[in-house]
Structures are given as structure tokens and as C-alpha cells.
Amino acid sequence: MWDDRAATDSEFAQQVVDQKFGNEIFSVLSRGKSVGNEITSYN
């Protein structure tokens, strides 16, 4: 997993940011989906 030749500090930081951002999007989408399900179940 750790390859000193391939991963510089900046690349690692970018991966962390991308992963965090991806998780944020995923949680927002999950929340939106569950809210959408609640709304449709009331109709």
C-alpha cells in the first residue's frame, strides 16, 4: 500500500481529500434518498 516512489506527500493529501469529498457526497446522496423515500411514503 505504501510506495515511497509513487506517493508523494501532496499526492497522499490529494487522495485523502478525494476520499473525504467522496464520502461527503455519498452521505448526502444517502440522506436525500431516505428523505425522498419518506416523502413518497406519505403520498
Order of alpha helices (4+ residues) and beta strands (2+ residues): alpha
